[in-house]
Amino acid sequence: MSRRLAYVVISVVFANYLGNAFSYVLQAGATPVRIATSLACLITIGFLQLGVFSRPGSDLRSGRAYLALGVMAGLVYVPFSFFPNAWHGMPGFLAGSALLVLPGRVRWFVFAAVALSNGLIRAQYVDDPAQLAYYVVSAMVAGMVVYGLSRLPSLVKQLETARSELADLAVSQERLRFARDLHDLLGFSLSAITLKVELAIRMLGTQTERATRELVEILGIARDALADVRAVASSYRELSLSDEIESARSVLTAAGVRATIEADRLDLSPRSRTVLATVLREGVTNLLRHSEATRCTITISGTDRLASIDIVNDGAPAEAGAERGSGLTNLATRATAIGGSLLAQTASGGGYRLHAEVPVDPAPEKPAKPPRFAGPLIATRFAQVLLTAVVIGYAAMAMTLVTYYPIGVAGIEAAAAGIVGTVALVLGVVVRPHLRLSLPLRAGVLAGLAVCVYVPPLVFGNPYLAGVPGFLAGAGVLLLPRLAGWIAFFSVVVLQGTIYSLLGENTVAIFYAVIATTNHGLVLYALTRLRSMVNQLHEAREELATAAVTQERLRFARDLHDLLGYSLSAITLKSELTHRLATIDPDRARQELTEVLEISRQALADVRSVALSYRELSFDEETQSAQALLSAADIDVTVRIDACDQLPTEVKVTLATVLREGVTNLLRHSKAEHCEIVLSSSRHLVTMDITNDGIPSIERKSRDGSGIGNLTTRVRALGGDLQAGLTPEHTYRLRAEIPLPLN
């Protein structure tokens, strides 16, 4: 919207400049050759300005831009010899284009030189200093208008890009947070599951009772991990320090590590308790992963102000390798965030020590400050300076006219007071972005402007302050409601033309009065509105970054649900099956535990892949896994799969995800005895059906969760459709249809 507004205003203002020049050509003597030549030059100037210099995305440091600037210089200076009175407004285009194209200080030198050259050229035809000053100032103001109106749309586009960069930065921060939570919460659970499964496999057949206890603990850990998945996907989870102490004791004992745990009863805030519990989790996880420790001492103590945890083990200092990962960095970040500290070092005797201190009651968490970007601030200052310079420039042009036309000392003083009053009201009230005025006050400001604009020229007979009423026109649009504002704008423009007509001015003068008023009003309105838009874009960065973070959070939640939810459900199911088989069929139980071990290792890999960004599922692997899982649940499964090697990767990944979710829902919510998985593909469409004879409540339960919604989002992203519900045969069917791209 901002760019469209800029294009409309630019087109109107530039067309008025060019139209005014053409009116002077007609006044000087309208022969066909002069008309055709001047039109060709003016249209080319307009084309270069709009098509090259003012177009966002143009490379203004390219050879094409320099060539266009050279052509513009020729079109500005050569016609001066043929149209001296008509062409004095054209140097403004060259001055503004030079600011756009030339680098560094050179552009300002050329800008000043072009403005001065306008006065020098006009000095051949007029000798009044005030009039010559008018031509110099008018070229400078026109150059700033051309530069500003051409530059601001590009700045708005740059700000839109900056907003995206800020959102991306916020998303990156959100990814880091998710990665940290995944590592801290799920890494521990999956490592513990892997360890206990290995232990249970060794004990099956020889220490069946001990193996059964380990299976019970595996089930508990798997269920807690499922809760952790939901907690991480939601946002934040408070850990129980006492639960973590018992979990650490159990895991260390299962690993054959002699553990000594001493813990004082501490009254900790939830944040401090969660940090200490997280340090305990990470310390035990690192010990199991990277150390060959046989003894571990854990001490949790505190005072009224500080609480600390010490984890010391006699493992080799292979812990240093863990520092290459993100675990200790995550812990240090968590501890520092609440005013604590973390120390990890090799202890005496070849052991390893992890020590953390946190305040018992940390200071309230301050809201995170949004990332800042220099672009919007620079653009805002630029817009403010430019607007102020243009308003003062227009006032200076009017002042030169006051001194040029003889109206007497009193008339000059009154006109000067009117101009100063107009500028003061415009800069002090009209263009102030944060100034909130009631409608009566705004009407009062407009009435004051009307007095400053109309009283001096009407009383003292100087109608040539033609541009000053444009301030009143622009202020009307800015201060009044939209429809009333534009009615006021055009009323002021028409009134100015009427005043010139009543004073007996010729057609060219009347046309000049209308054009000058229109341009002044549009420039004031455009620069003020565009500056406000820049401010709005600057202020909107937080909202957009928040929206991007929300989208990233939803993506993580979806991936957690699709990948880890499946794996943990499979671990739970197979652990329950193994628990039943442990005493009656140890060999089958051992086989199931071996699969649990493989699934838990894959789940650990999934944790890393989700934290990083994205994981491509293998449809073939998911098909084999689904068959094994359904068979383990005593469900008769039939699989018919067409060749899918030629399917696009994103289609296969989506189908694999649908298969995972369909099988997971079946196992969670259904008492099915038979399941049929069918994949068929044609040249234009691929269809997958997962049908089972489970009870109808599966439909209601699947809608309660987020699985079907996630799948629908994924399938529709590829232009497909997902349907889930009962069939006429009283079975439940999940169908995904995805169109295939044409080769």
C-alpha positions, 0 to 999 in steps of 0.5 A: 500500500505504501509503495502504491501511494508513493507511485501515485504521488510521484506520477502526479507531482512529476507530471505537474512539473513537466506539464508546467514546463509544457504550458510555458512552451505553449505560451512562448509560441506553439509551432508543431516543431516546438510542441513535438520537440518539447514533448519528446524531451519532457516525456523522456525525462519523465520516463527516465525518472520513473523507469530508472531512477525512481524504480525500487530495485534499480541498480543505481550504481550500474553503467545503465544508471550512469548512462541514463544520468548523462542522457538526463543532463543532455535533456535538461541543459540542451533545450535551455537554448530553445525554451529558456522560460519553460525549462527552468524547472527541469534542473530539479530532476537532474539534481535529484537523480544525481543524489540517487546515482552518484556516490558519497560527497560527489553527489552533493557537490553535483546537486549544488552545482546543478542548482547554481547552474539554474541561476546562472543560466537564468541570469542571461535573461533576468537580473533581479537577485531575488528572482535569481535566488528563487531559481536556485532555491527552486532547483534545490527544493525540486531536487530534494522532492525528486530524491525524497519521493524516489528514495522513500519507496525504496526505503519502505521496501528495504524496511520490509526486507529488514522486518523479514530479517528480524523475524528470521533472527527471532525464529533462529532464537526460538530454534535455539530454545527448542534445541536446548529444551529437546537436548535437556529433556528428551536426551536424558529420557531416551538415553535412560531408555537405551541404557535400561533396555540394554540392561534388561536384554542382558537380564532376560532369562537369567534375572527375569524379576530384575528385568521386569522391574527395569521394563516397568521403569522403561514404561514410566520413562517413556510415558514421562518423555511423551509428556515432555514432548507436549511440554516442549511443544507448548513452551516451558516445563517446570522440572521437579528436583526431587523426581530428578534425584530419584531418576538419577539414582535409578539410572546410575544404579542401572548403569552399575555406577555407585551413587551417593546423593545428599540433598538438603531440603531447600525452598527454591523458586520454580525457576531455580528448582528447574535449573538445578534439576536440568543441571542434574539431568545433564550431568548424569546424561554426560556421565553415562554418555562420555564417561566410564565412571564407577562412582558418582557423588551428588550434593545439593545444598544451599543457604538463604540466598544461594543454592548449589549442586555438585556432581563429581565422578571418577570417570576419565576426563573424556568429558571434555569431548562433551563440551563440543556439544551444546549441553554445557553451553545450554546449562551455562545459559540457563544458570546465567539467565537467573543470575547464577553460574556454572563450572565444569572442570577436571577434578583431582585424581582424574575425575570430573566435577560439574558445579552450579550455583543459582539464587534461591529467589532470582529477580523477576524475568524481564521480557526479552527485548526485540532485536533492533535493526539500524535500517528503520531508525536511519529511514525515520531520521532521513524522512524527518530531515527531508520533510523539514528541508522541503517545507523550509525550501518551499517557504524560502521560495515564497520569501524570494517572491515576496521581495521580488514583487513590490508590495511595500514594507508593510506588505512584505512584513505581513507576507513574511509573517504569514509564511513563517506562521504557516511553516510553524503550524506545519512543522509544529503541528501538522506533520507531528506523527505522535501529536493527537488532536481532537477534531475541533483543535484540528479545525482550529489549526486549519483555520490558522493556516487559512489566515496565514495563507490568504490574508497577506496576498489578498490584502496586499495584492500579491497573488504570486505566493502560489505554492503556500496554499498547498500547505493548507491543502496538504494539511487538510488531507492530513488532519481531516477524515479521509473523504473530508480531507480530500474534499478540502484538498481539491477545494483549496486547489480550485480556490487558488485557481479562482483567485488568480482568475478573479485577479485577471491573470492569464491562463498560464499563470492560473495553470501554474497556481493550480499546479504549484498548489497541487504539488505542494499539497501532495508533497507535504501529504506524501512525505508526511504519510510515507514517514508515518509508514516508515514509523509504523513499519519500525514499530511493527517489527515486534509483531511480525517477529512474534508471528514468525516465532509462533509459526516456528513453534507450530512447526516444531510442535508438529515435528515433535508430534509426528516423529517423537510421538510415534517413537515413544508410543512404539517404545511404550507398546513394545515395552508392554508387550515385552513385560508380558512375554518376559516370563513366558517367552524370553526369546520373543521378549529379547527380540522385542527389546532389541527393536525397542533399543533400535527405536530409542536410538533412532528417536535420539537421532530424531531429537537432533534432526528436529532441533536442527530443522527438518528430517526426511522420512523414508517411506520404505522404512516407515512401511517396514516399521508399520508392519512390524509394529502392527504385528507386535500388537497382534493386528493382521496387516495387509500392505499393497504398495505401488512402486514409488521410487519416482515420486518427488521427495516431498511427496514421499516424506509427506506420505511417510508422515501420514503413514506414521500418524495413521498407525500411531492413531490406530494403536492409541485409539483403536481396538482393530484386528485388521489393517490394510495399507494401500498406496496407488499412483497414476500419472497425475495422482498418488493415493494412500489409504490406511483402513482398519476395523477399529471401533468408531471412537477412533474418529472422535479421539483422533480429532481431539489431538493435533495429529490429523490437523498436522497431516492436513496442513502437510498434505494441503501444502502440496495441493492435496487433500486428507480425509478421515472417517467411517466408511460404508463398510463400518471401517475407519479409513485415513485417505491422503490424495496428493497431485503429482507435478507434470513432467 
